[in-house]
Amino acid sequence: MLSNPALDTFFKQLTLANQQWMQGWINSSNATATPAQPVTMMHDLIQHFSQTHGQWLEHHTNYYQQHLDLWLGMIGAKPAAEKVAHDKNDRRFKAPEWETPLFDYIKQNYLITSQWLMNLADTSHSDDATREKIAFFTRQFVDAISPSNFALTNPEVLKRAVETKGESLQEGMKKLLADMERGTITMTDEEKFEVGGNLAITPGSVIFENELFQLIQYAASTPKVYDRPLLVVPPCVNKYYIMDLQPDNSMMRYIVSQGYTTYLVSWKSITPELGHLRWDDYIEMGVLEAARVVREASGRDKMNVLSFCIGGELVTTSIPVMQHRGLDWFESVTLMTVMLDHTEPGDIKHCFDWNTVIQRETQMARGGVVSGKELARTFASLRANDLIWNYVVNNYLKGQTPPPFDLLYWNNDGANLALPMHTFFLRNMYLENNLTKPNSFSLCGVPIDLTKVDLPTYIFAAREDHIVPWQSAYHTTGIFSGPIRFVLGASGHIAGAINPVTTNKRNYWINENLPKDPEQWFEGAESRPGSWWQDWTQWLVQHSGAQVAAPKKPGTAKFKEIEPAPGRYVKERI
C-alpha cells in the first residue's frame, strides 16, 4: 500500500494542481465564454420541471428506486438488479477490475445517474436548439464525473499505485503540472517526433513567402508529370503537415508519386502584429497570391486546387472574387471535409453563440489572436472521453507516457488565427449561414454567390466526422452549378481523409447520382475497399492535361529556393 509520506505529498500536489487548473480555467473562460448562457439553460430546465411536477416526481422516483435496487442487490437483501448497459465501445470500464462487487457498484451507480441526467435533458420542453444545447453540456458534465476519472474510484489506478508503491501517482502529478505549464494535455510521446526530421519530409523547396504563408513546391519523383500543376490549400487552423506526416501515410508524397507537380500553402501561425488580418486578407494575400505564384512558377495558365477543411472555405470564397476580376485560373477544385452549408454543423455549434461573436466583434478594431490551444480545446471537447479524459486517466492518474502517434503529435501542434478573420467566419458561415445565401455578404469588394461556381468539383466527406458532418458536406452538391463527384469515406475527420493507399484500410462509397437527400444518396451508394485517394487521382487525371518532362528541380530563376521544405513557418510552436 502507499506510505503516508507518499499519500501526503500526492494530495498536497493534487490540491495545488487543482487550484492552478481552476484558475487557468477561469482565466480562459473569462476571455471567451458567455456565463449567462449555461445559467439561462439551467433556469429553463428548472422552470420546465417546476411546471411539470408530475413528470419531475416520476423521474426522481424511478431514479431512487434504481439506486435502492442496486444497493439491496449488492448487500444480498434481494436478487441483484438488472445492470445498466453501456456502449460496448466505451473503453472506460473494460478492465476486469471493474467487475469486482465494490467497483461494479460504483460503475452502476454512475451509469444510473448519467442515464437519469441525460433523460432529464432529453425530455426538456424547451425549443429544439435549447434542448440540444442542454443535452450537449449535460453529456460534457456526465463524462467529467465518471468514476474512471478519479483516483479513489478507479480500480485500475489503485492497482497500479499499489504495484508501483505510489510512484505512478507521483509521476502522474509531475505530468499534470508540466502540462499545466504548457497549457495543453500531452497526447503522445512528443520526443519521438520532429517536423522536418521524421515528419513533413517529402522533398521540396520554399519558393515564395509573405507575412501570411510560405509556398512549397515539391520535387518531382517521376520522370514525367502532368502538364497542369496542383495547388494544395490546407486549413490555417492547423499545421499543413497532417497531409505530410511520415512517408507511409503522407498524402503529399502519394500525390507527387502519381506525377503531379504540386505546390502547397504553409500558413503562418498568427502573431500579435498580424492580429488585424481579415478573411479578405486570407483571400488576397493567401489564396490569390499563392495561385499567382503557381501560374508564374509553372508557366501554366490554370491549375487544379485541393483544399482541406477551412482551407476549402477560403478557396471557395476566393472563386467569386476571381470570377469578378476575370481570373480564370482554376481548372477544378477538390473539397476535402469542407462544410459550406452550416444548417446542421454538428455539436460544435454548442461551443459558441451570438454572445461570443458580439463580444469578439467589439475587440476587432484593435485586432487580436485566437489561440490555437483554445481552438484545440474546443475540438477536443467534442470527443471528451477520447481526447481529454482518456489522457487524464492514463497520464495523470496512472503516470504513464502515451505511446508515439504522429497524428496526435500534429493534433497538439496548433496554429493561431487572426481574431477579425475568425470572428467573421463564425458570424457569416456558422451563425448566419451566408454561404448558402447568394450576395448576402461581400469579400474583397465582391458579392459572394457560390451558386455561380461551375468548376468541376470533387467533394470528399467522412462518415464519422464530428467536425464536418458528412450530410452537411453533401449539401454542397446543391450549391455549386458545375459537374460534381461526391465520395464518402469511412472513419472520421482526419483518419477518414488521411487514409493512405499503402495500408489499404477502410473503404469508401460512390454514387454517380446526386439526389437532394444525402441519406437517399447513401442508400444507392456502392462500397469500395481501400483508400479514396485512388478514386480521386483517377478523377484528377482528366483535368490535368498531357504528361510532360518533369522539372529538374523546384523553383525558377525568379522564384528561387528560399529554404528547403518544410520551411520555417510550420516549425513555429505556440
C-alpha positions as CSV (number, residue, x, y, z in Angstrom):
1,M,0.0,0.0,0.0
2,L,1.0,3.7,-0.2
3,S,3.1,5.0,2.6
4,N,1.8,8.0,4.5
5,P,4.5,10.4,3.2
6,A,3.7,9.4,-0.4
7,L,0.0,10.0,0.2
8,D,0.7,13.3,1.9
9,T,2.9,14.5,-0.9
10,F,0.4,13.3,-3.6
11,F,-2.6,15.1,-2.0
12,K,-0.6,18.3,-1.4
13,Q,0.4,18.3,-5.1
14,L,-3.2,17.5,-6.1
15,T,-4.5,20.4,-4.1
16,L,-2.0,22.8,-5.7
17,A,-2.7,21.4,-9.2
18,N,-6.5,21.8,-8.7
19,Q,-6.0,25.4,-7.6
20,Q,-3.9,26.2,-10.6
21,W,-6.1,24.3,-13.0
22,M,-9.2,26.1,-11.8
23,Q,-7.6,29.5,-12.0
24,G,-6.5,28.7,-15.6
25,W,-10.0,27.6,-16.5
26,I,-11.4,30.8,-15.0
27,N,-8.9,33.0,-16.9
28,S,-9.6,31.3,-20.2
29,S,-13.4,31.3,-19.6
30,N,-13.4,35.0,-18.9
31,A,-11.8,35.6,-22.3
32,T,-14.2,33.5,-24.4
33,A,-17.2,32.2,-22.5
34,T,-20.6,33.5,-22.1
35,P,-21.6,33.0,-18.4
36,A,-25.2,33.9,-18.9
37,Q,-25.7,31.1,-21.4
38,P,-25.5,28.0,-19.1
39,V,-27.3,29.9,-16.3
40,T,-30.1,30.6,-18.8
41,M,-30.3,27.0,-19.9
42,M,-30.4,25.7,-16.3
43,H,-33.1,28.3,-15.5
44,D,-35.1,27.0,-18.5
45,L,-34.7,23.4,-17.3
46,I,-35.7,24.2,-13.7
47,Q,-38.7,26.2,-15.0
48,H,-39.8,23.3,-17.1
49,F,-39.8,20.8,-14.3
50,S,-41.4,23.2,-11.9
51,Q,-44.3,23.4,-14.4
52,T,-44.5,19.6,-14.9
53,H,-44.2,18.5,-11.3
54,G,-45.7,15.0,-12.0
55,Q,-43.0,14.2,-14.6
56,W,-40.3,15.5,-12.3
57,L,-41.6,13.3,-9.5
58,E,-41.7,10.3,-11.8
59,H,-38.1,10.8,-12.9
60,H,-37.0,11.1,-9.3
61,T,-39.0,8.1,-8.1
62,N,-37.5,5.8,-10.9
63,Y,-34.0,7.1,-10.2
64,Y,-34.2,6.5,-6.4
65,Q,-35.8,3.0,-7.0
66,Q,-32.9,2.0,-9.3
67,H,-30.4,3.1,-6.7
68,L,-32.3,1.2,-3.9
69,D,-32.4,-1.9,-6.0
70,L,-28.7,-1.6,-6.8
71,W,-27.8,-1.3,-3.1
72,L,-30.1,-4.1,-1.9
73,G,-28.7,-6.4,-4.6
74,M,-25.2,-5.6,-3.6
75,I,-25.7,-6.5,0.1
76,G,-27.7,-9.6,-0.8
77,A,-31.1,-8.4,0.6
78,K,-32.7,-9.1,-2.8
79,P,-31.6,-10.5,-6.2
80,A,-29.0,-8.4,-8.0
81,A,-30.6,-5.6,-10.0
82,E,-30.5,-5.7,-13.8
83,K,-27.4,-3.9,-14.9
84,V,-27.5,-0.7,-16.9
85,A,-25.9,-1.4,-20.2
86,H,-23.2,0.9,-21.5
87,D,-21.7,1.4,-25.0
88,K,-19.7,-1.7,-26.0
89,N,-17.1,0.7,-27.5
90,D,-16.8,2.5,-24.2
91,R,-13.2,1.7,-23.1
92,R,-13.5,3.2,-19.6
93,F,-14.9,0.1,-17.9
94,K,-13.4,-2.7,-19.9
95,A,-10.8,-3.8,-17.4
96,P,-11.7,-6.8,-15.2
97,E,-11.1,-4.8,-12.0
98,W,-14.4,-3.1,-12.7
99,E,-16.3,-6.4,-12.2
100,T,-15.4,-6.8,-8.5
101,P,-18.5,-6.1,-6.3
102,L,-17.5,-2.7,-5.0
103,F,-16.3,-1.2,-8.3
104,D,-19.2,-2.8,-10.2
105,Y,-21.5,-1.0,-7.8
106,I,-19.6,2.3,-8.3
107,K,-19.8,1.8,-12.1
108,Q,-23.5,1.0,-12.0
109,N,-24.2,3.9,-9.7
110,Y,-22.6,6.2,-12.2
111,L,-24.4,4.7,-15.2
112,I,-27.8,5.1,-13.5
113,T,-27.1,8.7,-12.6
114,S,-25.8,9.6,-16.0
115,Q,-28.8,7.9,-17.7
116,W,-31.1,9.9,-15.4
117,L,-29.4,13.2,-16.2
118,M,-29.5,12.6,-19.9
119,N,-33.1,11.7,-19.7
120,L,-33.8,14.9,-17.9
121,A,-32.1,16.8,-20.7
122,D,-33.8,14.9,-23.5
123,T,-37.3,15.5,-22.0
124,S,-36.9,19.2,-21.6
125,H,-39.8,21.1,-23.2
126,S,-37.6,23.8,-24.5
127,D,-37.2,24.6,-28.2
128,D,-35.1,22.1,-30.2
129,A,-32.0,24.3,-30.2
130,T,-32.0,24.8,-26.4
131,R,-32.8,21.2,-25.8
132,E,-29.8,20.1,-28.0
133,K,-27.5,22.5,-26.1
134,I,-28.7,21.3,-22.7
135,A,-28.1,17.7,-23.8
136,F,-24.6,18.6,-25.1
137,F,-23.5,20.2,-21.9
138,T,-25.1,17.6,-19.8
139,R,-23.1,15.0,-21.7
140,Q,-20.0,17.0,-21.0
141,F,-20.8,17.0,-17.3
142,V,-21.6,13.3,-17.3
143,D,-18.3,12.4,-19.0
144,A,-16.4,14.6,-16.5
145,I,-17.9,12.9,-13.4
146,S,-17.2,9.4,-14.5
147,P,-15.6,7.4,-11.6
148,S,-12.9,6.4,-14.0
149,N,-11.6,10.0,-13.9
150,F,-10.8,9.9,-10.2
151,A,-8.0,8.0,-8.4
152,L,-10.0,6.7,-5.5
153,T,-12.9,5.3,-7.6
154,N,-10.8,3.8,-10.4
155,P,-9.6,0.3,-9.5
156,E,-7.1,0.3,-12.4
157,V,-5.4,3.4,-10.9
158,L,-5.4,2.0,-7.4
159,K,-4.0,-1.3,-8.6
160,R,-1.1,0.4,-10.4
161,A,-0.5,2.7,-7.4
162,V,-0.1,-0.4,-5.2
163,E,2.1,-2.2,-7.7
164,T,4.4,0.9,-8.1
165,K,4.3,1.8,-4.4
166,G,2.8,5.1,-5.2
167,E,5.4,6.1,-7.9
168,S,2.7,6.1,-10.6
169,L,0.7,8.8,-8.7
170,Q,3.9,10.8,-8.2
171,E,4.8,10.5,-11.8
172,G,1.3,11.4,-12.9
173,M,1.3,14.6,-10.8
174,K,4.6,15.6,-12.4
175,K,3.0,15.1,-15.8
176,L,-0.1,17.1,-14.8
177,L,2.0,20.1,-13.5
178,A,4.1,20.0,-16.7
179,D,1.1,20.0,-18.9
180,M,-0.4,22.9,-17.0
181,E,2.7,24.9,-17.7
182,R,2.3,24.1,-21.4
183,G,-1.4,24.8,-21.4
184,T,-2.3,21.5,-23.1
185,I,-2.7,17.8,-22.5
186,T,0.1,15.6,-23.8
187,M,-1.4,13.0,-26.1
188,T,1.7,11.3,-27.4
189,D,5.4,10.9,-26.7
190,E,6.5,14.2,-28.3
191,E,10.2,13.4,-28.0
192,K,9.7,10.8,-30.8
193,F,8.8,13.4,-33.5
194,E,10.4,16.3,-35.2
195,V,8.9,18.4,-38.0
196,G,11.5,18.2,-40.8
197,G,13.1,15.3,-39.1
198,N,10.7,12.4,-39.3
199,L,7.5,14.4,-40.1
200,A,6.9,16.6,-43.2
201,I,9.9,15.2,-45.0
202,T,8.6,15.0,-48.6
203,P,11.4,16.7,-50.6
204,G,10.7,20.2,-51.8
205,S,11.6,23.8,-51.6
206,V,10.0,27.0,-50.3
207,I,10.0,29.2,-53.4
208,F,7.9,32.2,-52.1
209,E,6.8,33.7,-48.8
210,N,5.0,36.7,-47.4
211,E,3.8,37.5,-43.9
212,L,0.9,35.1,-44.2
213,F,2.2,31.9,-45.8
214,Q,5.1,30.1,-47.4
215,L,4.7,28.3,-50.8
216,I,6.3,24.9,-51.1
217,Q,7.0,23.3,-54.4
218,Y,7.6,19.6,-54.0
219,A,10.4,17.9,-56.0
220,A,9.2,15.6,-58.8
221,S,9.6,11.9,-58.1
222,T,8.6,10.7,-61.6
223,P,10.3,11.3,-65.0
224,K,7.1,12.7,-66.4
225,V,4.4,14.9,-64.8
226,Y,1.0,16.1,-65.8
227,D,1.1,19.4,-67.6
228,R,-1.3,21.2,-65.2
229,P,0.0,21.9,-61.7
230,L,-1.8,21.2,-58.4
231,L,-2.2,23.8,-55.6
232,V,-2.9,22.5,-52.1
233,V,-4.6,24.8,-49.6
234,P,-4.7,23.1,-46.1
235,P,-6.6,24.5,-43.1
236,C,-5.0,27.5,-41.5
237,V,-6.2,26.4,-38.1
238,N,-3.7,23.6,-38.1
239,K,-0.2,22.9,-39.5
240,Y,-0.2,21.6,-43.0
241,Y,1.8,18.5,-42.2
242,I,-1.3,16.5,-41.4
243,M,-1.0,16.0,-45.2
244,D,2.7,15.1,-45.0
245,L,3.2,13.0,-41.9
246,Q,5.6,10.1,-42.3
247,P,6.4,8.6,-45.7
248,D,4.0,5.7,-45.4
249,N,1.0,8.0,-44.6
250,S,1.9,11.1,-46.4
251,M,-0.7,12.4,-48.8
252,M,1.8,14.8,-50.4
253,R,4.3,12.0,-51.1
254,Y,1.5,10.0,-52.7
255,I,0.3,12.8,-54.9
256,V,3.8,13.6,-56.1
257,S,4.4,9.9,-56.8
258,Q,1.3,10.0,-59.1
259,G,3.0,12.5,-61.4
260,Y,1.6,15.8,-60.2
261,T,3.7,19.0,-60.0
262,T,2.5,20.0,-56.5
263,Y,2.6,23.3,-54.7
264,L,1.4,23.7,-51.1
265,V,0.4,26.7,-48.9
266,S,2.1,26.6,-45.4
267,W,0.1,29.1,-43.3
268,K,1.9,31.1,-40.7
269,S,0.7,30.9,-37.1
270,I,-0.6,34.4,-36.4
271,T,1.5,36.6,-34.2
272,P,0.1,39.7,-32.4
273,E,1.4,42.0,-35.1
274,L,-0.7,40.1,-37.7
275,G,-3.8,40.1,-35.5
276,H,-5.5,42.7,-37.7
277,L,-5.9,40.3,-40.7
278,R,-9.4,39.7,-42.1
279,W,-10.9,37.0,-44.2
280,D,-10.4,39.3,-47.2
281,D,-6.7,39.2,-46.4
282,Y,-6.5,35.4,-46.3
283,I,-8.1,35.5,-49.8
284,E,-6.0,38.4,-51.2
285,M,-2.7,37.7,-49.6
286,G,-3.2,33.9,-49.3
287,V,-5.2,32.0,-51.9
288,L,-4.9,34.5,-54.7
289,E,-1.3,35.3,-54.1
290,A,-0.4,31.6,-54.0
291,A,-2.3,31.0,-57.2
292,R,-0.5,33.9,-58.9
293,V,2.9,32.5,-58.0
294,V,2.0,29.0,-59.1
295,R,1.0,30.3,-62.5
296,E,4.2,32.2,-62.9
297,A,6.5,29.5,-61.5
298,S,4.9,26.7,-63.5
299,G,4.4,28.7,-66.7
300,R,0.8,27.4,-66.9
301,D,-2.4,29.5,-67.1
302,K,-4.5,27.2,-65.0
303,M,-4.2,24.8,-62.1
304,N,-6.2,22.3,-60.1
305,V,-6.8,23.0,-56.4
306,L,-7.1,20.6,-53.5
307,S,-8.4,22.2,-50.3
308,F,-9.0,20.7,-46.8
309,C,-11.5,21.8,-44.1
310,I,-11.5,25.6,-43.5
311,G,-9.0,25.8,-46.4
312,G,-11.9,24.8,-48.6
313,E,-14.0,27.7,-47.4
314,L,-11.1,30.1,-48.2
315,V,-10.7,28.6,-51.7
316,T,-14.5,28.6,-52.3
317,T,-15.0,32.2,-51.3
318,S,-12.0,33.2,-53.5
319,I,-13.6,31.9,-56.6
320,P,-16.3,34.6,-56.9
321,V,-13.6,37.2,-56.4
322,M,-11.6,35.6,-59.2
323,Q,-14.7,35.4,-61.4
324,H,-15.4,39.1,-60.9
325,R,-11.8,40.0,-61.8
326,G,-11.8,37.7,-64.9
327,L,-9.1,35.5,-63.4
328,D,-9.8,32.1,-64.9
329,W,-7.0,30.3,-63.1
330,F,-8.7,27.1,-61.6
331,E,-9.4,24.1,-63.8
332,S,-11.0,22.1,-61.0
333,V,-11.5,22.2,-57.2
334,T,-11.4,19.5,-54.6
335,L,-13.1,20.0,-51.2
336,M,-11.9,17.5,-48.6
337,T,-14.1,17.5,-45.5
338,V,-15.4,21.0,-46.2
339,M,-18.7,22.4,-44.9
340,L,-20.3,25.3,-46.9
341,D,-23.9,24.8,-45.7
342,H,-23.9,25.2,-41.9
343,T,-27.6,24.4,-41.4
344,E,-26.6,21.3,-39.3
345,P,-22.9,21.9,-38.3
346,G,-22.9,19.2,-35.6
347,D,-22.1,19.6,-31.9
348,I,-19.5,22.3,-32.5
349,K,-22.4,24.8,-32.7
350,H,-22.8,24.5,-29.0
351,C,-19.3,25.9,-28.4
352,F,-20.2,29.4,-29.5
353,D,-23.2,31.6,-30.0
354,W,-24.1,35.2,-30.7
355,N,-22.8,36.4,-27.4
356,T,-19.4,35.0,-28.3
357,V,-19.4,36.7,-31.6
358,I,-20.7,40.1,-30.4
359,Q,-18.1,40.1,-27.6
360,R,-15.3,39.5,-30.1
361,E,-16.6,42.0,-32.6
362,T,-16.1,44.7,-30.0
363,Q,-12.4,43.8,-30.0
364,M,-12.0,43.5,-33.7
365,A,-10.9,47.1,-34.4
366,R,-7.7,46.6,-32.3
367,G,-7.2,43.1,-33.7
368,G,-6.0,40.1,-31.6
369,V,-5.1,36.5,-31.8
370,V,-7.4,33.4,-31.3
371,S,-5.1,30.9,-29.7
372,G,-4.6,27.6,-31.4
373,K,-4.7,26.0,-28.0
374,E,-8.2,27.4,-27.4
375,L,-9.3,26.0,-30.8
376,A,-7.8,22.6,-30.0
377,R,-9.6,22.5,-26.6
378,T,-12.9,23.2,-28.4
379,F,-12.4,20.4,-30.9
380,A,-11.3,18.0,-28.1
381,S,-14.4,18.8,-26.1
382,L,-16.5,17.3,-28.9
383,R,-15.0,13.9,-28.1
384,A,-14.1,14.4,-24.5
385,N,-13.8,10.8,-23.4
386,D,-11.3,10.0,-26.2
387,L,-9.4,13.3,-26.4
388,I,-9.5,14.6,-22.8
389,W,-10.4,12.1,-20.1
390,N,-8.5,9.2,-21.6
391,Y,-5.3,11.1,-21.2
392,V,-6.2,12.5,-17.8
393,V,-6.5,8.9,-16.6
394,N,-3.5,7.4,-18.3
395,N,-1.1,10.3,-17.9
396,Y,-2.1,11.9,-14.6
397,L,-3.6,9.1,-12.6
398,K,-1.6,6.1,-13.9
399,G,1.6,8.1,-14.6
400,Q,2.0,6.6,-18.0
401,T,3.6,8.2,-21.0
402,P,1.3,7.9,-24.0
403,P,2.8,5.9,-27.0
404,P,4.2,7.8,-30.0
405,F,1.5,8.6,-32.6
406,D,2.3,11.1,-35.4
407,L,-1.3,12.2,-35.8
408,L,-1.7,13.1,-32.1
409,Y,1.6,15.0,-32.2
410,W,0.2,17.1,-35.1
411,N,-3.1,17.5,-33.2
412,N,-1.2,19.2,-30.3
413,D,0.8,21.4,-32.7
414,G,-1.9,24.1,-33.4
415,A,-1.8,27.4,-35.1
416,N,-3.2,30.8,-34.1
417,L,-5.7,32.7,-36.2
418,A,-6.3,36.4,-36.5
419,L,-9.4,37.4,-34.4
420,P,-11.1,39.5,-37.1
421,M,-10.8,36.6,-39.6
422,H,-12.1,34.0,-37.2
423,T,-14.9,36.2,-35.9
424,F,-16.1,36.9,-39.5
425,F,-16.0,33.2,-40.1
426,L,-18.2,32.4,-37.0
427,R,-20.8,35.1,-37.9
428,N,-21.1,34.6,-41.6
429,M,-20.5,30.9,-42.0
430,Y,-21.7,29.3,-38.8
431,L,-24.4,31.6,-37.3
432,E,-25.9,33.3,-40.4
433,N,-25.1,30.5,-42.9
434,N,-24.4,33.1,-45.6
435,L,-22.5,30.9,-48.0
436,T,-25.9,29.4,-48.9
437,K,-27.4,32.9,-49.5
438,P,-26.3,34.5,-52.7
439,N,-25.0,38.0,-52.4
440,S,-25.7,38.2,-48.7
441,F,-22.2,39.5,-48.0
442,S,-19.1,40.7,-49.8
443,L,-15.4,39.9,-49.7
444,C,-12.7,42.0,-51.4
445,G,-15.5,44.3,-52.6
446,V,-17.3,41.4,-54.4
447,P,-20.7,40.0,-53.5
448,I,-20.3,36.3,-52.8
449,D,-22.6,33.9,-54.8
450,L,-21.5,30.3,-54.7
451,T,-24.3,29.2,-57.0
452,K,-22.2,30.6,-59.9
453,V,-19.2,28.3,-59.1
454,D,-19.4,26.0,-62.1
455,L,-15.9,24.3,-61.9
456,P,-15.6,20.5,-61.9
457,T,-15.7,19.7,-58.2
458,Y,-14.7,16.6,-56.2
459,I,-16.2,16.5,-52.8
460,F,-14.9,14.1,-50.1
461,A,-16.6,13.7,-46.7
462,A,-16.0,11.2,-43.9
463,R,-18.9,9.2,-42.5
464,E,-18.0,9.6,-38.8
465,D,-16.7,13.2,-39.0
466,H,-17.6,15.1,-35.8
467,I,-16.4,18.5,-37.1
468,V,-17.9,18.4,-40.7
469,P,-20.9,16.1,-40.6
470,W,-20.9,14.3,-44.0
471,Q,-24.6,15.2,-44.6
472,S,-23.6,18.9,-44.4
473,A,-20.7,18.4,-46.7
474,Y,-23.0,16.7,-49.1
475,H,-25.3,19.8,-49.3
476,T,-22.5,21.5,-51.4
477,T,-23.9,19.4,-54.3
478,G,-27.0,21.6,-54.2
479,I,-25.0,24.9,-54.1
480,F,-22.4,24.6,-56.9
481,S,-23.6,24.5,-60.5
482,G,-20.8,22.6,-62.2
483,P,-20.2,18.8,-62.6
484,I,-19.7,17.2,-59.1
485,R,-18.4,13.9,-57.8
486,F,-19.2,13.1,-54.2
487,V,-17.3,10.4,-52.4
488,L,-17.9,9.3,-48.8
489,G,-15.0,7.7,-46.8
490,A,-15.1,5.6,-43.6
491,S,-13.9,6.9,-40.2
492,G,-13.6,10.5,-39.0
493,H,-12.4,14.0,-39.9
494,I,-8.7,13.1,-40.0
495,A,-8.5,9.3,-40.2
496,G,-11.0,9.3,-43.0
497,A,-9.2,11.9,-45.0
498,I,-5.7,10.7,-44.4
499,N,-6.2,7.1,-45.4
500,P,-3.0,6.1,-47.2
501,V,-3.0,3.7,-50.1
502,T,-0.1,1.8,-48.6
503,T,-2.2,0.3,-45.8
504,N,-5.3,-0.2,-48.0
505,K,-7.5,0.1,-44.9
506,R,-11.2,1.1,-44.6
507,N,-13.5,1.7,-47.6
508,Y,-15.3,4.5,-49.4
509,W,-18.7,4.9,-51.1
510,I,-19.6,6.2,-54.5
511,N,-22.8,7.0,-56.3
512,E,-22.9,8.9,-59.6
513,N,-26.4,10.1,-58.8
514,L,-26.8,13.2,-56.6
515,P,-30.3,13.3,-55.1
516,K,-31.1,16.2,-52.8
517,D,-31.3,13.9,-49.7
518,P,-27.9,12.7,-48.6
519,E,-29.4,9.6,-46.9
520,Q,-31.0,8.7,-50.3
521,W,-27.6,9.1,-51.9
522,F,-26.1,6.7,-49.3
523,E,-28.8,4.1,-49.9
524,G,-27.8,3.9,-53.5
525,A,-24.1,4.1,-53.0
526,E,-21.6,1.3,-53.7
527,S,-18.9,0.4,-51.2
528,R,-15.4,0.0,-52.5
529,P,-12.4,-1.2,-50.4
530,G,-9.3,0.7,-49.7
531,S,-8.4,4.4,-49.9
532,W,-10.4,7.1,-51.7
533,W,-7.1,8.6,-52.8
534,Q,-7.0,6.3,-55.8
535,D,-10.5,7.3,-56.9
536,W,-9.5,11.0,-56.5
537,T,-6.3,10.8,-58.5
538,Q,-8.1,8.9,-61.3
539,W,-10.7,11.8,-61.4
540,L,-7.9,14.4,-61.3
541,V,-6.2,12.9,-64.4
542,Q,-8.9,14.1,-66.7
543,H,-8.3,17.7,-65.5
544,S,-4.5,17.6,-65.6
545,G,-3.6,17.6,-69.3
546,A,-0.9,15.6,-71.1
547,Q,2.3,14.3,-69.5
548,V,5.5,16.3,-70.0
549,A,9.0,16.0,-68.8
550,A,9.3,16.7,-65.0
551,P,11.1,19.8,-63.9
552,K,14.7,19.1,-62.9
553,K,14.3,21.0,-59.6
554,P,11.7,23.1,-57.8
555,G,11.6,26.9,-58.4
556,T,12.6,29.1,-61.3
557,A,15.1,31.9,-61.9
558,K,12.5,34.3,-60.4
559,F,11.3,32.0,-57.6
560,K,14.5,30.5,-56.3
561,E,14.7,28.3,-53.3
562,I,14.4,30.3,-50.1
563,E,14.9,27.2,-47.9
564,P,14.3,23.5,-48.1
565,A,10.8,22.2,-47.2
566,P,9.1,22.1,-44.8
567,G,10.2,25.7,-44.1
568,R,10.3,27.9,-41.0
569,Y,6.6,28.7,-40.7
570,V,5.5,25.2,-40.0
571,K,8.2,24.7,-37.3
572,E,7.0,27.6,-35.2
573,R,5.4,26.4,-31.9
574,I,2.7,28.4,-30.0
